[in-house]
Amino acid sequence: MSALPPPLTPVPTATPLPRVVTTALTLLALALVIAGLYFGATILVPLALAVLLGFLLDPLVTRLRRWRWPRVLAVTAVMLCTVGVLGAASVFVGSQLLQIGKDLPTYQTTIQSKLRTLRQKVTGRDLLDVSRVIAVVENELDATRRALEQPAARGREKPMRVQVEPAPPSPVRTIGTLIGPVLEPAANAGIVLVLTIFILLGRHDLRDRVLRLVGGELPRMTDAMGEAAERVSRYLAMQLLVNVGYGIPLAVGLALIGVPGAALWGLLAAALRFVPYIGPVIAAVFPLTMAFAVDPGWSMLLMTLGLVITLELIVNNLAEPWLYGASTGLAPVAVLVSAVFWTVLWGPIGLLLATPLTVCLVVMGRHLPHLQFLDVLFGAQPVFDPPTRLYQRLLAGEHDEAIELALRALKRCTLAEFYEQTALPALRLAATDRSLVSVEHRQRVTTGMTAVLEALRDAVPPPVARGGPTIWCVGARWQTDLLAAEMMAHLLACEGTAARALPASMLTPERLSPQALAGLQVVCLSSFSARPLAPARALCRRLQMLAPDARIVLAWWNAPGDLLKPGIAEPLGADAVAHSLPEALLLLGEAQAATEGPADRAGQPA
């Protein structure tokens, strides 16, 4: 007889941390990350610049690789072209600045004349009189102070002033003073270029290492890194195209106006527009200052200002929205917040890197659950689907905004699609939250949805209904049921069928005339109740007593899955049960056709 196995001991499960502790740990980790970014700027800034440059140049390397170039040769060719372009641009800028520096003394007379004219226009005679009075008072006060200090100073000997002459600087120190300001930026640029070369050469290996370091699901992380790289590369390429498209017209326009150094100002404008917000302002200052210094009059300055404003309006309102589109996936407020955040951390370089870094963070937040808050805060996609957005506007009492959402949706879809995909799901949310919200919130929802339906009836007026029986759309119990019934009646009327909406409280002999009951042939019961078995059965029984020949279609908008089965209509007392808007319209059409006699159908076109 074999021995029985020992009883299994339960494995202890980890107790989840309280929410307060989890939040505190998250904030602590975030503070440590921000501190690391701030104190590690010396290392991280060149690395970030190299990654950014790698994103910009990698499409060129990929294109050469498709032409069967070896990776080393492709990277070498791209980097040589990049260094050549940057070197040529630096030499051009330096030569132009030297030429403008030589010509500046010739503009001194023009600048002095303009400033003298401005001073004469700004300062009037009254201001001159006031300044003279102030000068006289200051002279008298100084004379009084000197007279009071002389007796006290008579008894003291005047100290001898000693001036220490500094030793003449050595040639090494002189050379260091001259090349010091240039050496550090040149060294940083060299480091960035070297890092870029290694990033382009070892792109796949670096990606594998980052995937291994981050961990998580490999398919999801691969998609995240691919999407981030694609978005940043497309954004930088479009930004380069926009900036070149801004700099060339600016240079041509300045040359036609006659501003010296037009090509230089166009090149600087194209480069400075990579810096958000302050870059275009700084780029506009140079040609405006030069126009002010060159022309004795004001026409050149005004024409230059008009050129800059015109180009800014065209680029900001036409070119950037058309070319950028949704390439970044950032909300407008996210761009501003990220610019402030990265500028505080890393200075002007942080402002240059703000948008690409935030794009990468938002993409990671879209794919990683623990970083999802970044996508919610900074992503461009709406955080609510259309039904939830409409329901939230109704809960907040923002009826005008709800109407605007509905009218905007009608430009993208039909009325039936809006009712099926947005309005009815919003009412379903309201019915589900009925026990969780206050009476005031329920009143806001019903009042707001009523206003939305009125606006939709005005936007899509139904045609004159053809002859035939009128379909009654009855709200079974709640106000949301009646609102759904009104949507059904509106759609039926738009299809040319006579329809009316009314609450279930109207289905009494006291409120309905015998003529109305005699013409009652098709009824659509609208209900959002999760389990309306008893109420629906009672309501169907009442309808059968009022109109025994009427066909009843139950539109059960919120039916649970365990009751969605064939044969459910018979125990409810209905002829058919619909679970969606298209199904309800189809069943109502079939019921109406079944109630029409042969004589009625003979007179209708086939």
NUSEBA-244528 format. One record per residue: residue in one letter; x, y, z of N, C-alpha, C, CB in turn. Coordinates in steps of 0.05 Angstrom, whole numbers, plus 5000, padded with zeros to 4 digits. Each point is the difference from the previous one (the first is absolute). Glycine has a CB too. Layout:
AXYZXYZXYZXYZ...
% end
This chain:
M501749765000498350245000501850255000496249755025S503450414955501750244997499250215020500549904952A501550245056499550225020498650234986504149865027L494250264989498650244989501950234998495749845020P504050334959501850234998499450205022500349944951P501750215057499550205022498150224990504649905019P493950204999498150214992501550254990496649835034L502150294946501250244989499750245018499149824954T503050325051499950245017499450244982503249805033P494950364975499350234983502450194998495249965013V505250144962502150194995499150285009501749724961P499850405057499150275009500150204977501649905046T496350254952499950214979500950265011496249764977A505050405006500950265009497750195005504249934973T495950205049497950205007500550254985499549805046P498550294939500450254985500450245019497249824963L504650365028500550235016497750195000504949954989P494750215032497950204999500450204978499449945050R498450194942500250194978501850245007495549854985V504450235041501650235008503049934997496350155032V504449614977502849924998500949984971499649755043T498750144940500649984971500450274987497549574998T500750615009500350284989502650135010495050034998A505649935028502450125011502549894986497750075044L502449674952502349884986500250094972499549605029T498250444957500150104972501150284999496149714989L503050465030501050285001503050015006495450155014L505449675004502949995007501649924976498849895048A500349904938501549914976500150224979498649535009L499150624988500050224980501950225008495249894990A504950175036501950215010502949914995496650155034L504049604970502749904996500750024970499649705040V498550234943500650024971500550294992497149594992I501350595017500450294993502750105011494950075000A505849845024502650095011502249884984498050035046G501849724945502049884983500350154974499249565021L498550524967500250154975501350275004495949774985Y503650365038501150265005503049995005495650155018F505349675000502849995007501749854979498650025048G500149824936501449864979499950134973499149595025A500350674974499750144975502550004983496650295022T505849714992502550014985500349764982502050265038I497149514972500249754984497649964982502849805037L494850264974497649934986499450194977498249825042V502550434959499450194979501549924974499350365034P503349594966501349914974498849734990504150235014L495249595005498849754991497250054987502549765037A495950414975497450064989500350144973498150045046L503850144951500550134974500849804979501250425023A500549394985500949794981497749824992504650025021V493749914998497749844993498150154981500449765044L499350504961498350164983501150024972498550265040L504149784958501350014974499949734986503050375017G497249424999499749734989497349954988503449855032F494550244982497349984989499750154974498249965046L503250274951499850164976501549874977499550415028L502849474977501749894979499549714994503350325014D495349545004499649714995498449944975500249945049P497750224944498749944974501950014976495850195020L506250004980501950004978501749765000500150495003V500849425020501649755001498349764991502750195038T494849804970498249784991499750014970497650015044R502150224944499750024971502549894986497050405006L505449685004502449894988500349705004502250445008R496849465015500149715004498249854980501050095049R496850044944498249874980501349994973496150165025W505950024970501450004975502549825002498450464991R501649365028502149805003502750125009497849734964W502150495050502550115011500549865027499250454977P503449495029500649905027499450225021503649704980R495750205044499250205021502350195006496849665019V505650244983502250185007500450214979502249625025L497650304950500350194978497750204999502549664974A495150245031497650185000500250205023497249644980V503650275044500350195022502250204995498349655032T503950264957502250184994499250214980503349635009A495350294970499150204980498150205011500649654965V497550265051498150185012501350195019496449654995M505450265022501450175020501850204986499749635034L501750284944501750194985498350224988503349634991C494450304998498350214988498950185022498749694964T500750205059499050175022502150195010496949635013V505550274992502250175009500750214979501849625028G498150304946500550194979498050234999502149634974V495350305029497950205000500350185024497049694975L503550205048500350165024502550184998497649655027G504650244963502450164997499650234980502749605012A496150344965499550214981498250225011500749664963A497250255051498250205012501550175021496149694992S505750195024501550155020501850214987499849615031V501650304948501850184985498550234988503149624991F494650324997498350214987499150205021498549674965V500550225058499050185021502250185011496549665012G505950224992502250155010500950224981501549605025S498750344949500850204981497950224998502549664974Q495050275026497950214999500050185024497349694973L503250195051500150165024502450195000497749635025L504650284965502350174998499550244981502949615009Q495850334968499350214981498150205012500849684962I497250225052498150195013501350165021496249694990G505850195025501450145021501750234988500149595027K501050364949501650224987498250234991503349664985D494250275007498250204989498550155022499649734959L500550175066498450135021500750305004499749555022P502950534978500650295004498750174979504349875020T495250034956498750174980497150055006503249824966Y495650015051497250045007499750175025498949564979Q503350535033499950155025498550264997504249795014T496350354964498650254996497049974997504150174977T495149625009497149954997498749935026500849844954I500550005063498949925026499750255017502049544996Q500250635005499950245017497850194991504949955009S494850084965498050184990497249905008503050134962K496549615035497349905008499550025029500249684962L501850265054499650025029499650295009502849595006R498650604981499650285006497250094993504950084993T494149834984497350074992498049895019501450014953L499049735056498149885019500150155027500649564977R501850525031500250145026498650274998504349775010Q495950374968498750264997497049975000504050174975K495049615013497149964999498949915027500449894951V501249955063499049895025500150215022501449544987T500850605015500450205021498850264991504249775017G494150355000498850264994501250225017495849774987R503150475010501150235015499449985030499450284960D498249615046499349975029502049815013495250094990L505549694996501849815012502850125004497449634979L503450555001502650135003500050195024500749974951D497150185053499950185024500149845026497350324973V501349465028500049845024502849895005495249874993S506250044986502749905003501950215010499149664964R500550595027501850225009499550055030499950214954V497649795054499450055029501349785017495750234988I504049525003501249775015503050035001496249704985A505150394993502950035000500950225019500149854952V498450375049500750225019499849905029498450344967V499449525039499749895027502249815008495150054995E505749774986502249825006502650145005497749664972N502950565012502450155005500150135027500350094951E497450035057499950135027500449805022497050354981L501849415016500449805021502949905002495249854992D506150134985502849925000501750215013499349734959A500250535035501550225012499750005031499550274958T498049685051499550005029501549765013495550224993R504549554994501349775012503050055002496549694981R504750434998502950055001500750215021500349894951A498050315053500550205021500049885028498050354970L500249455034499949875026502349815005495050044998E506149854981502249815003502750135003497349684974Q503050585017502750135001501150035028498750234959P499749875062501250025027500949745011497150395008A501549404987500849745011502549904987495349905011A505250184964502349904985502550165004496849824967R503050425046502450175003502049885019497250404991G501849465029501949895020501349744992497350215034R501949684944501149754991501850044976496049765017E506250094982501850024977498949834978503950085029K496450014948499149854976501749764995498250434981P500749335019501749764996501149994971497349765034M505050114964501249974974498849764986504350215017R494949844958498849794984502249834988496150284990V503649465013502049814989498549824980502850005043Q498349994933498849834979501849784993497550404982V501549355019501549774994499749934971499549825047E502750184939499949944971500349704997502050454988P496149434997500249714996502349934982495149965006A506049804998502249914984499049944972502349805040P499350254940499249954972499449704997502750404983P495149545003499349714996502149874982495150105005S505349645001501949844984498749934973502149825042P499550114938498949934974498149765002504150184979V496549635039498349765002497250085011504049715008R496050475012497550095011498450164979502050005046T499450164939498750164979498649824979503450375007I498149424985498949814981497649865012504549944978G495849985048497749865013497650185002503249735026T497250534980497850185002498550034973502450255036L499249754942498850034974498549754991503650324989I497649455015498749764989498249865020503949944970G496150155056498349875020497150004994503450135032P495450104960497249994994499249834976499850455019V502249504963499449844976500649715005501050394971L500849555047500949725004497849835011504650175007E493949925013498049845013497749924981501150225043P497749984942498049914981501149824978497750435008A504749614983501249834980500449725011502350394979A498549595046500449735012497349865003504050165024N493949994984497349885003499049914972499150285041A501449884939499149924973501549754991499050484989G503649515017501449764992499049755015504050284991I495449745034498849785015497449914988502350165042V496050034951497449944989500349854973498050405022L503949694961500449874975501149725003500950444980V500949525039501149735005497849825010504550195010L493949905009497849845010498049934978500550215045T499049994937498149954978501149784982498550475002I504149534993501149794983499649725012503450334983F497249655043499649745013497149925002504150095027I494150104976497149945000499149894973499350355035L501649784944499249914973501349734993499550484986L502949485023501349744994498849775016504250254990G495349805035498949785017497150045007504549955019R493950134961497150065005498649755011500150354964H500249435023498549765008501049895027499349894951D503350125053501149905025499050185024504049814976L496050455019499150185021497049965006503550334986R494949634993497249945004499649755016499050234957D502549565037499849755016500750045029501149744959R501050425046500850055027497950165016504849994985V494050215001497950155013497549825006501650424977L497749415004497849825005500649815023498850024951R503649885051500749835022500050155026502849734969L498150525031500150165024497250075010504450184986V493949904996497350085008498349765008500350394970G500049395016498549765006497150024990502949925040G495449924972497250014992499649814976499550475017E498149554971499349844977501650094976495449915018L506049904969501750074977498450114977503249655014P494550244978498550124977499150285006498549554988R500550505036499150275007502250205000496349805027M506050124985502250195002501250054972501049845047T499149954936501050044973498250204985501949545000D495550435002498250194988500450285011496749634992A503750395034500350275012502550144990497749835041M504550034958502550124990499850074970502649755035G496250074950499650064972498350244995500649524990E497250505025498250234997501450265008496049705007A505450295016501450245009502150104979499349855048A502349964942502050074980498750124975503049645017E494850234974498650104976498850285004499049534988R499850515035498750265005502150225002496349775024V505950184991502150205003501350064973500849865048S499949934937501250044974498250164981502649585006R494950364993498150144983499750295009497649574990Y502350475037499850275010502450174993497249835037L505250064966502450154994500250064970502349795040A497050014944500150054971498150214991501349534994M496250475017498150204993500850275011496449665000Q504850355024501050255010502250124983498749855046L503149984945502150094982498950114974503149665020L494950204970498750104975498650275004499449524985V499250515038498650255005502150225004496249755021N505950204994502050215005501450094975500649825046V500149994937501250084974498050154983503049605002G494550314999497950154985499550285011498049574989Y502850485036499850275012502550164994497049825036G505350064966502550154996500550094972501849755037I497550094943500550084972498250244992501249524989P496250485016498450244993500950245016496249714989L504750255036500950235016502550124987498049805042A503950034950502450114988499450144973502749635022V495650254962499350124974498650275005499749554979G498450455040498650255005501850225011495949735009L505950205009501850205011501950104978499849785045A501150054937501750094978498550194982502549575002L494950384992498550184984499550275014497849614978I501950385048499650255015502650165001496449785027G505850084973502650145001501449985027498250304966V501049515051501349975026502749864997495449995023P506850124987502649864997500049735015502350454995G499249364994500249745013497449844999503450195030A495149824948497449874999500449705002498250374971A503849515015500449715002500749915028501550014952L500150155062500749945028497549995018504550214993W493849995004497650015017498149774993500550505005G499349434970498349774993501149745011498750244959L504049725041501149765011499749995030503350004963L497150235051499750005029497149965008503950315003A494249804981497249965006499349704997498950474984A502149404996499449714996501149845023500050064951A502450015059501249855022498750075027504350004975L495050255030498950085026497149905003503150395000R495549554979497349915002499849725012498850294961F503549575041500049745014499550045030503149824965V497550425045499550065028497250115003504950105008P493349765006497250095002499850275014498549525000Y499550634991499050245013502050244997497549715033I504950274979501850234999501850004975500049995050G500349784936501650004976499050184979501149545011P496350454981499150194979500250295008496949654985V502850415041500250285009502950104997496349935033I505749904975502850084997500750034970501149775044A497850044940500650014971499050264987499949504999A497950605011498850254989501450255009495749774998V505850225024501350245011502250094982498849865046F502849954943502350074984499450164975502249595017P496050314965499450164976498650275006499749574975L498650435046498750255008502150215009495849745013T506150165003502150195009501750104977500149765044M500550074937501650084977498450204983502449565001A495050394995498450194984499850275014497449614982F502550385045499950265015502650154997496949795032A505450074966502650134999500750104972501449725039V497650154940500850064973498550234988501349524994D496150465008498350204986499650255016497649624978P503050625011499550255015497150045006503950204978G494349705006497250025005498949755015499550294959W497949675038498749785015498849794981499150325037S501149724937498749824981501249725001498950404971M503849585030501249745000499349845026503850194972L496149955050499349875025497149894999503250305025L495049874965497249924998499649774980498650475012M502849534966499749784980501249745012500350334962T501949695052501249765013498149895021504650184992L494250005024498149905020497549874987501550375030G497649754948497749874986500749734988498450464990L504149525000500949744989500149795022502650244965V498549835058500249805022497349925010504450205013I493849994990497349935010498549834980499950435026T500349634948498749844980501049724999499450414973L503249555028501149735000499249855026503950164972E496149975050499249875025497149904999503350285025L494949894964497249934998499749764981498650475009I502849534969499749784981501149745011500450324962V502049695051501249765011498449895023504550174985N494750015034498749905024497149904995502850335025N495849794955497249934996499649814977498850445019L503149544963499649834976502049774999498150394976A504549695023502149804995500349805024502350334971E497949775053500449825023497749825005502950355020P494549744981497849815003499849804978497650345025W503149744950499749814978502349795000497850374973L504649725032502349814999500349855026502350304968Y497449835055500349865025497749805004502550395020G495049714978497749835004500149885028499849904951A499849845051500149865025502749855003495049955000S507250164988502549865001501149985028500950164954T498750045063501049995027498149855019502450434992G495049595004498249875018499850145027500949584977L499850685024500050155025497750205000505049945005A493850115018498150215003501450275000496949695026P501750524965501450274999501050095028497150124962V501449825059501050095026502449835009495350145012A504949614978502349845007502650114988497049605001V502850524975502450124988501150235018498349874954L499850295056500850235017501149905026496550284979V502249535034500949905026502749864997495349945015S505049904964502649874996502350204995497549604982A501850615003502150204995500950135026498050094955V500149985063500850125026501649805016495950294999F503249465002501349805017502949954991495549795008W504950164967502749934991501850244999498149634973T500850615024501650255001501050045029497450204962V501049755058500850035027502249805007495450165013L504449594976502049805005502650044986496249685007W503650374967502550004983500450274985499449514995G499250705011500550254988499150014971503850065030P497550114953499250024972500049744985501750475001I500349355005500049744987497549845006505150015002G494050025023497549865008497750104984501849935045L498150334949497850104983500149884972500150435027L502349534963500349884973499149715000503850314991L496849555031499349715002497349945012504849925004A493750295003497549955016498049834984500850445023T498649644953497949864985500849714993498650434981P503849515009500749724994500149835025502650164962L498449945061500149845024497249945010504450205011T493850004987497249965010498649804981499950465020V500749554955498849804981500749725008500250344963C502449625044500849735008498649915026504550084978L495350115041498649935025497149934996503250305024V495449854958497249954995499649744986499250494998V502649444984499749744986500549775019501550224957M500549815061500449805020497649975019504950094998G493950145009497649985016497649874987501650415022R498449604951497849874985500349695001499650414971H502949505032500549714998500649875027501650084954L499350085066500749895026497950085020504950024989P493949795026497850075019500950195022498049564990H504450405021500950175022500750284992501649595022L498650464952500550274990497650114985504849894997Q492949995006497650084985499150295007498649524999F502150575025499250275008501350214981499549855048L502850094941501350194981498350044975504549875018D494449904972498350024976497450155006502049574983V497050385041497550145008500450305003498549585023L503850504989500550285005500850154975501349885046F500450004937501350154979499149914972503850075030G494949704967499249904974497950174986501249555016A498850444958498150154984497349864997503850214976Q496249535028497549854997498150065023502549644975P494950385020498150045022500149775020497050264969V502849805056500249795021497349865003503650265023F494249854967497449885001499149934971498950255043D499649544954498849944975497650184996501549525002P497450504973497750194996497749965018501450014954P497649755052497749985019500750115028498449604975T504050345035500850095027500350315000502349565009R498850554969500350294999497250135000504349954974L493849955011497350115000498749975027499649894951Y500849885061498849965027501250185021499249524988Q503550535010501250185019499150294997504049705000R495650384974499050274996497250035011502850044959L495649755038497350015011500050015031498349754959L503450095053500350005029500850275011501149514998A500750624987501050265009498050234994504649834993G493350114994498150214993500950184977498549995046E503549924939501050164977498449924975504750035020H492850074979498249924978500950104973496349995033D504750264967500950114974502449844989498550455015E503349465003502249844991499149734990503050235032A494949654981498949754991498750034972499349865048I499350364948498850044974502150044979496050215022E506249934985502150034980501449744993500750465018L499749375002501149734995498249844981502250005045A495250024959498149854983500050114971497249905040L502850364958500050124973502649954985496850355016R505449654999502649934987500049714991502350355028A496549474988499949724993498449964975500549875048L497450294947498349974977501550064974496150125028K506150034974501650054976501749764992500150485013R500349335006501649764994498449754996503750225025C493849784984498449754999497150084995503249755031T495150054965497150054996498750025027500149754956L497350335043498550035024499649735014497650394980A501949405005499649735012502649915013496549894965E505850165022502549925012500650155025501749894955F497650375046500450155025498349895022501250414973Y496349545021498249895021501049735010496250244980E504749585001500949735008502750005014497449834961Q504550335030502749995010500650195022501349854956T497250375047500650205020497750055019503150214967A494549865023497950095017498949775018498850354965L500549435022499049775016502149905020497049884961P505550085032502049925020500250215023502549764965A497250505029500150205021497649965019502450334970L495349625019497649945017500449745015497050254968R504449565020500549755014501850055025499549744956L502550435041501650085023498350135021504050054970A494250135022498350135020498249815014500150414972A498849395014498349805012501749825019496950004960T505549945033501749835018500750155025501849774960D498750495038500850175023497650115015504250114977R493449805017497650125011500049995031497549884958S503449905053500049975029502450135013497549584995L504450524989502450115011500150315000502349594985V495950534999500150294997497550125014502549964956S497650305048497950135014497750074981503350195032V494549904979497750084984500750244982496949835036E504850354975500950234984501549914975500250275041H501649534962501549914977498149874979504049935029R494049914981498249874981498350214986499849605029Q499650624985498550214987501750154979497350065042R505249974963501850124981500249834975502650225037V497649524966500349824977497550014983503049715026T494750274986497550004985499550274986498149665031T502450564984499650264988501950054977498450175044G504249754960501950054979499549824976503250125035M496149634969499449834977497550094985502249625024T495950484990497650124987500850234982497149865038A504750314972501050234983501649904976500150295041V501549494963501549894978498149894978503749885032L494249984977498049894980498650224985499449595029E499950624985498750234987501950124979497250095041A505349944966501950114980500349814976502550245037L497549504968500349814978497549994983503049735028R494650314984497650014983500050254983497549755035D503750474975500250244984502149964978498650285039A503649584967502149964980499149794979503450125035V495149684973499149794981496949995003504449735004P494250454983497150005003498849774984500050495006P498149365005498849774985498150104979500449725041P499450134937498150084979497149945009503549914965V494750165018497149955006499649704998498550454982A500349445039499649715002497949914980501350005048R499249774940498049884981497749895016503649904966G494350045020497649895013500649725011497150264969G501349665050500449745012499850025030502849864962P497349925052499850005029502450145013497349584998T502250545025502150135015501249815020497650444995I505149555005501449845019500450155025502449754963W496850135059500350125027502649915012495050035006C506850165002502549945014499650085029502850074958V497149745059499250045028502449965018495349844990G505250355028502049975020498949845023502050444988A499449335018498849815019499850115028501949644971R500250485039499950065029501350275006500149525010W502550514983501650235008500050214978502849715029Q498350524978500150224980502049934978498950335036T503249514971501849924979498649814979503850045033D494349804977498449844981498550174981499649645035L499250574975498550184982501850144981496650065036L505850024972501950134982500849824977501750285038A498849464969500649814978497649964982503249775030A494450244981497649984983499750244981497849745037E503050494973499950244982502149974978498550285039M503849604967501949954978498949814979503750085033M494949714976498849814982497950144983500849635032A497550544980497950144986501350194979496949965040H505350174967501350194981501149844976501150315038L500149474967501149844978497849894982503949885028L493950024984497849904984498750234984499249655034A500650584978498950234985501850084977497750165041C505049824963501850074978499849804977503150205034E496149554972499549804979497350024987503149715025G495350484984497350044988497849855014502350074958T498249825066498049855015498950185022502349564990A495050445012498850165021500649875027496350154969A504750015050500849895026499650225021503349684978R496250235046499850195023501249875024495850204981A505249965037501349905025498350105023504650014979L495049815041498450065023500949825023496150154972P503549945053500849835023497949795005502550395020A498349414996498249785006497650095017503949694997S496450535017497850095016497650104983503250135035M497349914939497850084982498349764991502850394985L498149375020498549764990497849935019504249844977T493950335025497649945017497550094984502650075043P495249794961497550074986499150295006498749535001E502050575022499250285007501650204983498949855047R503550094945501650204986500049954969502850045041L496249744950499949934972497249984990504449765004S495150374973497349994989499549734986500050504994P497649415003499449754985501150014971496049935029Q503950314958501050024973503049944999496450334989A505149785031502949955001500649715005500750475016L497849415002500549715005499249834976499250095049A498849994936499249844977502250014978495250105010G506350114988502150024980502749905010497650384981L502549525044502549915011500649724990499350285041Q502849694943500649744987502949915006496750104965V505250085038502849935005501050175024500849874951V500450005068501050145024502949915004495450035022C506450174984502849945007500450085029501650074952L498949745065500550055028503050045004495949735014S504950494997502850075004500749975029500050314961S502149545046500749955028503049975003495649775007F505550365013502849985008500349835025500850444979S497149455032500349845024501649754994495650185017A506149745002501749764996498349755000503850245022R494149754994498349765001497150095001503649735024P495350344953497250115000497949784996501950434982L498549345029498249784994497250065011503849685002A495950375024497450055011498850274990501349745040P500250484959498850254990499249984971502750255032A499049624951499449974972497649824996504750074988R495149725028497749824997497450155007502949605011A497250565011497650155008499250214979501349925048L500750214940499550204980498949884975503650295019C497449484973499049874976497149905004504749864988R494850055037497349915006498050244998501849635030R499150604980498350244998499550084971501750155044L500449834940499650064971498149814986504650205000Q495649545007498349814988497150045008503749685000M495850425024497350065009498950254985501049805045L500850404950499150244986499649954970502350285035A499749594953499949954971500849714995501250494990P496949335010500649714998501549934974496049915027D503550244951501349934975502750144995495449944982A505550215037502550154996502449815003497950425018R504149624965502549855002502050165017499249794954I502150075064501850135019502949914995496250025035V505550174963502949964997501350125024499850004949L501649845067501450105024502950064992497049735031A503750544971502850094995501449995027498750294960W502849505045501349955026502950094997496949615011W503750654996502650124994502249905019497650404983N501749515040502049935020499749715010500150485014A499349344967499449735008502649865008496149994968P503949855054502449855007500449764982499450145047G503149764953500649794981498649745005504350204996D494949735030498749755005497249994991503049955038L495850284955497250014991499850044970498750185044L503649854942500050034971499849734987502750435003K495049464995499749734989497450004984502649785038P497150034943497549984985497749925017502649884960G495050225033497649945014499550175025500649554984I501050665020499650175023497550174997504950005008A494250054967497850184996497449885011502350194959E497349555038497449885008499450035030500649684962P501350255056499450045028499650295008502649595009L498550594975499650295006497350104990504950064999G493849794984497550094988500450184976498149975044A504350044944500550164977500249824975502550355028D497349784949500249854975502949974992495650164986A506250025021502849984994501650175019498949934951V503650015052501850155018502550094984498449735041A502250524960502350124986502050095021497250144961H505449835032502150075018501750234989500149535017S499450564959501550224988498150174984504349734999L496650504993498350194985499449894972501950385026P500149524958499349894974498149765002504450154983E495949685037498249785003497250095007503949725015A495950485002497350115007498650114975501650105047L499950064937498850114976499149784981502850415005L498849384992499249784982497549855010504849954988L495150005038497749865011497550174999503049745030L497250524974497750174997499050014972501750285038G500249734942499149994973498649754993503850284988E497149495022498749754995497249995013504449774996A495450345029497450005013498150184986502349915043Q498650324947498250184986499149874974502350405020A499549474966499249864975498049785005504450114980A495849765043498149785006497350105007503849735016T496050524995497450115007498550114976501850105045E499649964933498750124977498549784984503550354998G494149714994498449814985500949994971496150095029P502849714956500749984972499450254983499349515004A498550615003499250254985502050225005495249875003D505950155022501950215005502649954986497950075044R503049674955502549944986499850024970501249715039A496350254950499750014971500450284989496949625003G502450585013500350284990502850115004495350065011Q506649795000502650105004501949914978499250005050P502750164943501949914979501749785010500150464981A500749375000501649765007502850105006497349704970
% end
